[in-house]
Amino acid sequence: MTEIEAAVNISAPVEKVWQIVSDLDGEPKFWKGTKSVRNISKDGNTIVREVTIAFKDSKCMQKVTLTPNEKIFAEFTEGIIKGTKTVILIPHGNETELKAIWDIKLSGMMGMFTGMVKKHIKSGTEQALEAIKKEIEK
């Protein structure tokens, strides 16, 4: 498994940041590696969905658990990516630190390329966090 971490400080209260990041259907707007999402089922704060990622238009299954105003925990359950992506909101007064932590590997024969893909995912994560910050602070 490889861990990737990125964070950004946003000049907005945690509730405002949560409104944007918890809109899972809008994820492709900020996360360029996510081409589309299709929700399969919802049970309370847990959503099972199919995600099409930019890498060869691969489809992955995710189980996403929302903890309002605190975190989004996405577990990749099937597909080319195995592992988790956690988006954490940390309030600092009138600001919010938005942090994304990936703990993943590519499955099967693609596993040998995990290290090469790490740089790409880190860059995409940094771009996504900056795009979210820009959207909230505009």
Beta strands, then each sheet from edge to edge (+ up, - down):
strand 1: 2-10
strand 2: 34-43
strand 3: 46-53
strand 4: 59-67
strand 5: 71-78
strand 6: 81-92
strand 7: 95-106
sheet 1: 1+ 7- 6+ 5- 4+ 3- 2+
end
